[in-house]
Amino acid sequence: MKKWILLVLTCILVLGQIIFIPPEIYAKDSIYDYDIIYSNFNIYKVYSGPSSKYTGFTIKKDIVITSITTYHYINEEKTPGQIALADEKGNVYGPWKAVGRTGQNGVKNAYWDVFPNITLKASDNTVYGVTVSDTSGWSYNSQSGGQGFIEIRGYEANSEKTVLTPTPTQTTPSTKNQSITLNQNIDIGKANVIGDLSKTQWSVAIPANTFAKNTQVKVNIPNNNSKYKSEGSHVLGSVVEITSGDGKPVRLKQPVTITMKLPADVKITDANMDDYVAAYWTGKGWDYIFPQIADLRKGIVKFSTSHFSTYGALKLTEQEKVKLYVQKMAVQQWADKNNRTLVMENIQDTFKIAFEKMGLSDATAQGELIRAVISENDFASLIVSAERGDVVSYTAKCGEMAANALIMKYKGGDKYLTNLAGKGAAAATGVGKALIKVYDGNYKGGAEELSLAFVNYFPAGRAFTATKEAISKGINTWRDSEIEYAYKSYNKMVGNGVYGFVSTDDWNTLLQQIGPALMRMQLEAKQAYAAQRGISINDVYKDKTLSAKIDQEVSANLKKTFDKRKANEVNIKNREAEYTKIVQGFMRDGLLTRMSFGFAVDMDIETRLRTLFAVRQNILGIFDGKMPVLSIGENAEQNLNQAIAEWIRLGPKQRDKFYDWLEQKGYLIKGQSGSNNNGEDSNNPDPFKGGSVIPQGADSPFNVIPGNGTKKSN
């Protein structure tokens, strides 16, 4: 059966070189506007010229194929040829002339794309095969089953989509040529709900005391969405235009909840759920709101807002997702660095006390270890434990991170730690003994001993209180969209009325407009104060002077945070180009694919991205900021993402296996010294370029290969 498929496809491709029928061209924003039907792409090293001249796949439902992509990384940048498809019943599709796209590291024509727009039937488990006109440069590896790389995108044939922008599903009981307007008078003392999710496909829940006085709320459903078109997204269904009173911008005293039902033809899956967002129209474009995963599974988007405007449910293109993630991460990475520094400034003395009593008295080594702890991707769980008041979990997490930091620095060839093994106070406290276990390959045993030694000397109560105090200063400020909106208004990044803010240069006036978000921050600060001192929140409120003081401190800290970010805005913006490359690599190598590499289906995308960035920093710290390239055909970016996947897959409790993996790959080699860098502010700002292998003596039992070299043997 395989032979006849190959024979038919070969004949068609040969004839296609002589008599070529140009493919029909269809209007579309991007290949990535459609879901993946089948893909064997992966992040591992590739070779050229698969022994199998076709790649087979099956489908379970009738599908419309919008694009077929093949990969040709080692192909001398040849002009793309043709792609064809056939089934085992003798039906042949194509060939189609492929269009080339540049791949990683600037390789021209690495991707070949065609846009068939054909329907394939899923009858009797039919096997389909894809082939290309020149298989000599077609990429493959063992992870692809020895078959050439292909990626097929499209949609279910019965979903009534077209290759053009999908026609919005009717979401109101109106006719297609009419707008629908609902007006409802709001009594400030009562809760109100406008709309009915089962009938109108949307609802607006308005709590009591949302307005200062009785008012009228108007909800308009336009007959089309033409004025809300955006290059990076498609509106699903109809938008909802909401105004109150005279229609002027207003900040609400209570957040309202807006729920929108997705059209019936939108099928949410684990693979595509990150494509869908809620969004607010700023007058110039859409500002996106990440919905809850649980709501998406119900076929709805649901969010809270403190201002009225136009809202919609959208599907993002792949390019728009990259842009959104980069903008979020540029701010969040700056904030995370400051937040980690803030927490560690409060607790670093407690870590130094423990390290000192463990026999680690060198100030430089202590500083390196503390920086390693800060960069640990699990550092956020430390903050969560403090927020929950769980001192036991907090202490255990500190011990675990301290042990991992010690092992990472030791494995990285830190001379101070190497010299400590078996000497003086370190040996007496178990550090030397533990490091010897690590050297012998018993990472788990070494990590347990280091963790117990650390916890034994760690002033946990003092550190816990200090962490709580840092949290009360607003560590997670930028994850609150309303605070982000307030900052943009404060910094004049948006016009008057956007997000409901009236532009003002007076800080107190702006604070009054922030409303619910500010009150939440003030409440959290009071709760933290009460928890630290073992009193009730009511005791705090009863002391009006104290309560007012805490409110003032929150407001003052918020202004300091706004001013600090404003001063760094240019630097934050300048990081976007670098982060674009990183995020694109994450997406290409499957690190942002749910249910892969530890990406739990219920984890929000922001948490996933923060985890990936933190792990990336950790691994670069092992290699002096330059990811190794050990042989021809590898590239540093792919190696780094593969290491990130292993780090996350194994988790903090199996860090020993991660170091085993590094040794197996050849990144760590016994007998030579390595790096003492944490990956930050490296002399080589681009870790994907790598460096050269430079022997550095034999002080450490391990060598870190810093970049572009050939794999060494012991």
N, C-alpha and C positions, 0 to 999 in steps of 0.2 A: 504493500500500500504506500509506504514511504517513497519507494522507487518511482511509482507512477506520478506522485505529486511532484517530485523533483524533475521528472522528465517533462511534464506539462509546463511547469513554471520556467524551465530552461528554454523550451521552445518559444514560449510567449515572450520572454525577455529578449531573446535573440531577434525575433521578428519585430519586437518593439523598437529595437535599435534602428531598423530600416523603415518601418511604417509606424511612426509615433503619432498617437492621438493625444493632443494636449488635454490635461485634466481640466475639468470644469472648475472655475474659480468661484469660491463662495465668500461672501462678506462675513468676517469674524474678527473679533478683537484680538484673540490669542488662542494658540493651541490649548493653553491651560484653562480656558473657560469651561472645559468639559472634563468629566470624571475619567479616571483611569479604568479601562475595562480589563486590560492585562498588561503586565510589565515584568520583565526579568532583570531590569536595571538593578545594580547594587554598587556598593562603595569599594569593592575590592579590586585588586590589581587585574588589568585586562590584557588579553593577547589578541592577535589578529588571525583571521582565517580559520573559522570553526570547521571541524570535520563534517558536521552536518550542514548541508547547504540550505536548510530551511529551519525555521523555528515554529513549532507547533503550539496550538492553544485550543481550548474549548470554551464555549459560552453556555450559560444556563438559561438565558432569555434572549429573545430577538433584540438585536441592538443595531443602532445606526452608528457606523464608524465615521467619525469626523476627521481623525488624523491617525497616521501611522508614523512613528519615529524609529529610526535605526541609529546605531552608534558606531562611529568609525574613528576612534581616537588615534590609532597608529596607521595612518592612511596616506601619508605624504601630502595631506591637504588636497587630495584629488577632487576634481569637480564631481558633484553628486551624480549618480547614475539613476537607475529606476528601481522601483519597488513594486512587487506584485504579490497577489494573494490567491490561493486556491483552496477548494475543499476536497474531501476524499471521494466526492461523487462526480468529480470532473469539471465542476464549475470554476472558471477562472475569472479573476477580477484584476483589471489593469492590463499592462503595467502603467504606472504613473511616473512622470518625471519628478524627481525629488528636488527640493530646495534646500540649500545648505545653511546651517547655523554654526556660529563659532562656539566651541566648547571650552572646557576649563583650560587654564594656562594659555588662552588665546589661540588654540588650535582651530584653524579655519576648516569649515565643512566637516566638523566632527559629528554633527547631527544631520541626518537626512530626514526631511519631512515631506509627506504627501497628504492630501486632503480629499479622500475618496468620496465621502458622503454616500455610502452604500449601506444597504440593510443586509445583515447576516441573520440567518434563521438558526435557532437552537433546537434542531430536531434530531432525535436519536443520538445525542452526544456526538454530533458531527465534529470531526477534527479539522481545523483550518491550519494552513501553513503559509508563512511569510518568507519571501526570499528577496535578494537584491541582485542587481546585474553584475556586481563585482564583489565577490565574497572575500577576496584576499585581504581587504582592510577592515572587514566587519569584526567588531570587538566581541569577545566572549571570555568567559572564565568558568571555573568549576561551579561557582555559585549560580551561574545561569544554565547549568546542566550541560555545558559544552556547546550550547546553541548561541547563535548570534543575538545580541541585545535588540529587543524591540519594546516599544511602548505603544499601546493602542488606547485611544481615547474616544469617547462617544457618549451615547445615552440610550435608554430603553426605547425600542421602536414604538411602543404604545404610549409614550409619554407626551406625544403631540408637540414635541419641540421641533424647531427647524434649525438649520445652521446659522440663520440670522438670529438677532436678538430675540429671545422668546417673547411672545405676546403675553402681557400681564393677564393673570386670571382675574375675573370679575370678583370683587370682594365686598360688594354692597348690594342691596336689593334694588339699586337704581338700574335704569337702562344704560346702554353703552354710551349714548350721546349726551348724558346728563350728569351734572355734578350733584352730589347729595350734601345738604347742610343740615346739621342738627344743632339746635339752640337749647340750652338748659340753664335755668336759673339756679344758682347755688346759694343755699342758706349756710352761712359760715359755721353755724353750730351743729351741722349734720354732715355725715359722710354721704358722698354721692358717687354713683357709677353711671357713666355715659357710654352707650353702646352695649352690644351683647355679642360675645365672642362667637356664639353659635349661629348668629344671624348676620351681624354686620362684619364679622371676621376681625373685629378689634374692640377694645374697651379701654376706658380711662377711669381709674379709681381715684377719687379725690377725697382725702381724709377731712374730717372736721377741722375748722380753724386754719384752712389753707390760705384763705384770703383775709385781709384786714376788714373787709365789709362784704355784705351780700353783693353778688355780681353775676354776670351771665357769661357762660362759657360756650363758645361756638366751635364745632368740629365740622370741617368741610372735607369731603372726599371728591377730589377733582375727577373729571371724566377721562383724563389721560395724564401721564407723567412727563410730558415732553419738556417742561421747564426744569425738570430735576435730573436730566441726563448727566452722566458722569463717565469719563473715559475708562475708569478703573472698576466699574461696578454696574450691575443690572438691578433695577428695582423689581422686587417680586410683589405682584399684586398691585394695590393702590397705596399711595402715600396718605398720611393723615395730617391735615393742617389744623392746628389747634391754637385758638386765641382766646383772650378773656377781656371783658370790659370794652374799652375803646380800641383794643387791638394793639396798643403800645407794649413794648417789652416790659415784663414784670418778673421779679423774683418771688417765688412762692414761699410761704412761711412753713409749709410742710411738703415733703416730697410726694409727688403723685406717681402712681404706677400705671404704665402703659403696656398693654398686651396686644400683640398682633399675631394673627394666625397665618402661617405660611400657606401658599397655594397648594392644592391637592396634588399637583404633579411634582412637587419638591419632595424628594425622598432623602431623608437624613440618614447617613450611614457613618460608621466610625471613620471611614476614609475621607468623607467630604464635609464633615460638620464644621471644620474650621473655615470653610468657604462662606459661611453665613453669619451676618451681623445685623444688629439694629443700627440705625444711623439718624443723625440730626442734620438738617439742612442749614448751613450757616449763611446762605445767601450767595455764596460763591462755590460751594461744593459740599460734600458730605463729610461729617465728622463721625467716626465709627464708635460703636459701643459694643463691647464683647458680651454676648448673651450667656446665660447659664447653660451648661451642657444638659442638665436634666430637663430644662424647658425645650431645648432644641429637639430632644428625643420625643417630646409630646407634639412636635410640629408647630411650636410657637416661639416667639422671641418676647421677652418680658424684661422690663427695666424700670428704674425709678429716675425721676428728673425733678429739678426744682425750677424749671422754666417751661413755658409753652412755646411751641414752634411747629415746624413740619418734621414729621418722623416717618421712617420707612424701614422695611426689611429688605436687605440687599444681599446679593451674591457677588463676592469679590473675584477679580481675576488673580492669577498667580502673581503678576507683577505688582498689583495693588497690595496683596498680602505682604510681599517683601517690603514695599514702601512703608506700610503700616507698622510692621514688626520692627523695622529699622528705626523709625521715629520713636516708637515706644521704648526700645532698648537704649537708644542714645541718651534719653533722659533717665531711664531706670538704672543704667549702668553707672552714670554719674552719681545718681542718688544712692545707689547701693554702696558705692565706694565710700561716700560720705557717711552713710548710716553705719557701715561696718566700723569705720574709723571712730565714729561717735561712741558706739557700744564698747569697742576695745579700749578707747581712752578711759572709759569708766571702769573697766575690769582688768586692764593689762597688769596692774600692780599685783592682783591676786594670782595671775598666771606666773608672774616673775617669782612670787613667793614659793609656789609649788616647784618651779624649775630649779630654784636655788636650793631648796631642801632635797631635791633629787640629785644634786651634785652638778647641775648645769649652771655654773656661775658666770660663764662668759657672757658679757652684755650683748655682744654682737650676735652670738648664737641665740640668746633669748629673743632678741629682736627679730631674727630670721624665723624662729619658730612661731612667734606671735603673728607675724605676717602670713605664715603658712596656714595658721588656724583661721585667720580672717578670710583667706581666699577659699577655704573649704566650701564646696557647694552645699554642704549640709548645715552651714552656719545659720541659715534661716530657721531651721528647726529648733536651734538654741533659743532664738527670739520667741518662737511659738510657745515653747515650754515655759518661758518667763511670763508671756502674756496670759497663759492659762493658770499660772501660779503653781506649776508642777516642779518643785525644787528637786525631787528625786530624779526625774527625767532630765532636768537641766544639768545636774551634776554628772550624771552618766554620760550625757552628750559631750560635756567639756572634756571628760577623761578620754572618750573615744577620739575626739578631734585632736587632742594633744598627742595621743599615741600615733595617730596617722601622720601628724605633722613631723614627729620625731623620725618615723620610719621613712617618710618621703625625703627628708633632708639627708638622712643617713644613706639611703639608697642612691641619692643624687651625688654622693661623694663628699659630703660636708666633712672637712678635715678635723674640725673640733670634735664632732661626734665620733668620728673614727678613732681619734686618739683617746677618747674617754672610755672606749670599750675595755672593760676589765681593769680600770684604774681607779684608785682612791675612792672618793665619796660616791661616784657613780656606781661602782661595783657594789659598794655597801648598800646602796638603796635599790639595787636591782636593775638599774639602767644598763650597766655594762653587760650583765647576764642576759638581759632581754635582747640587746643588740647582737650579741653572739648568736642567739637563737635566730634572729633575722638573717644574719650572715649565713647560717647553716640551712636556711630555707624554711625555717619554722616561723613564718610570719604571724600566724594566728596566736601561737604561744607567746611570741615576743610582744605582740600588740596587747594581749591580755595583761601581761606583767607591767608594761609601760602604763596602761590605763589605770590599773590598781595603784601603782606607785604614785601617779599624779593625783588621783582622787584622795589618797591618804594624806597628802599635804595641802590640798587645795582648800582655801577658805570659801567654801561654797555659799554660805549664807551671805557673806559680804558681797560676793560677785553677783549673786542673784538679785540682791537689792539694787546694786549699781546698774544692772541690766534693765530692771524695771524703771529706774529713773530715766535712763536713756530712751526707753520706749515712750515714756510720757511726753517726750519732746517732739513727737510726731514722726517716727521713723518711716512709716509707710504712707506718707503724705501723698505722693504722686500717683498712687494706685486709686485714689478717689477722684473720679472724673470731675466732680463739682469744684474740687480744689484746683485741678488743672485748668478748668474754665476760668476760675477767679484769677489765677496767675496770668493767663493770656490777656485778660482784661486789664490787669494791673500793669503789665508790660507793654500795653498798647499793641499787642500782636493781632487783635481783631477790632472791628469797628464798634461803634456805639450800638447797643441793643443786642449784640450777638451774645448768646447764652443767657439772655435776659438781663445782663449787666448794663447799667447806665455808666458811661465812662466818667471817671473821677480821679483826681490826683490826691484826694484825701483818704488816708488809710482807714480811718474809722467809718467813713461812708461805705467803703468797699466791704469792710467787715460786716456791716449791717446787711449788705446784699448777699453775702455768702450764706447766711441763715443756717439751715439744717446741718450742713457739713461742719460748720464751725461749732455748733452746739454738740455734735457728736464727738468731736475732738476734745472739747472741754469736759464732757461727761467721762470720756475714757481717762483723761488726766486725773480727774477726781477719784475715779475707781482705783487707779494705780496708786494714788496717794493713800487712800484708805487701806488698800491691801498691804502696802509697805509697812503701815503702822498698826495693823491689826484692829482697825476701827471700821464702823459701818459707813456706807455712803451717806446715810442720813445724818451722821455726826458731822460730816463735811459740810453738808447743806445748812445745818443748823448754825454753824459758825459762818455768818455772812461775810465777815472780813476775810476769812480763809478762802471761802468759795470765790469771792471776787478776785483775790490775789491769784488763785490758780487760773481763773479765766484770763486775767491780764497776762500771765506768763505764757499761756497757750497762744494768745494773740501776738505777743512780742516774738515768740519763737517762730511763728508762721511768717511774720514779716522778715525776720532774719533769713529764713529759708528762701523766701521769694527773692530777696536782694542777692543772696548768694548765688542762686540759679541765674538771675539776670546777669550777674557779673561773669558767669561762665557760659552764657548762651552761645557765643561764637565758637567756643571750644566744643560744646555739645554738638552743634551743627556740623562742625568740621569732622566729627567722628562718623558721620552717616555714610560716607563713601566706603570707609573701612568696614563698617558693620553690614553694609549691603553685600559685600563680598562674602562675609562670614555667614549671613543668613541664607544667601543663595546656596552656599555650600551645604549648610544644614539641610535645606530642602532637597537639593539634588541627591544627597547621600542618605536620605531616608530618616534623618534624625528628627524630623518634624512629622513623621507619619505615625499616627496613633496606633497603639498596640505593638509598637516596635521599639527595641532598645530601652525598655522600661518606661515608655510613654503611656501611662495609664489612660484609659479612655475617658475617665472623669476628671483628669487634670486639665486646668485651664491653660491656654496657650502661653500666657504671660509667665506663668510659673515654669513651664517647660523651657521657654527661652532663657529665663534667668538661670535655670539649672545648667543648660548647655554652655552658657557664657562662663559660669563659675567653674565648671569642670574643665573647659578649654584653658582657662587661666591656670588652673592647678597643673595640668599636664605640661603646658609651656614652661611652668616654673621648674619642672624636673629637667628640662632640656635647655636651660639658659635662654628661653624665649624663641628658640629656633627648632622647629620640628624636624627630626632626622629624615633624610632620604638615603636609603641604604643601597639601592641598585637602580640601574637604568630602567626606565619605564614607570617608576614610582614618582609620586609628587607629594610634597610636604602637606598640602591641604588635605588630600585624601587620607594620608597616614594619620594626620591629627584627628580627623573625624572618625576614623576607625578606632583610634585609641579612646576617644570620647565615648563611643558606643560601648566599648568594653568596660570602661570605668563605671558607667551608669548601670550596665547589665549586671555587673558583679556586686555593686553597692558597697557601702562603707564597711559592712561586716565581712566582706570577702576581698578586702583591699590586698591581702596577701596573694590572691590569685591574679590580681591585676599586675603586680610586680613580676609574678611568674610569667605572665603573658609578655611583658616587656622584654624579659630575658629570652624567651622563646623567639620573639621577633628579631632579636639582636640589638635592641635599643639600649639595653643594659648589659655590660660585659664585665665579668670579674677580672680584677688585676690592674685597673687604671682608675684615675680620679675623674671627677666630673664637675657638675655645676653647683653653684650656690645661689642661683638667681630664682626669684619667685615668678618670673614671667612678666613682671610689670616694669615699664620704663626700660626695656631692653635696648641695647645699642642697635639692634636690628628690629625696627618697628614692624616689619612684615614677617611674621613667623612662617609664612608659606614659601619664602625664598630659601630658607635654610641657611647653612653655613658650611664650613669645611671641618673635617676631622683633624684635630690637633692633639697628639698625645701629650698628657699632662703629668706624667710621673706615675708612681705606684703607691700613693699614700692611702688610697681607698680600695676596698675589696670590689668596688664596682666602678665601671666607666659609663658615663652618659655620652652617647654619640651626639654631638651638637648639630650636625646637619650634613648636607650633600656629600656623603662619603660612601665608600664601599664597605659592606659588612665585613667585620673582622672575625677571626677565629681565635679561640683561646690557645 
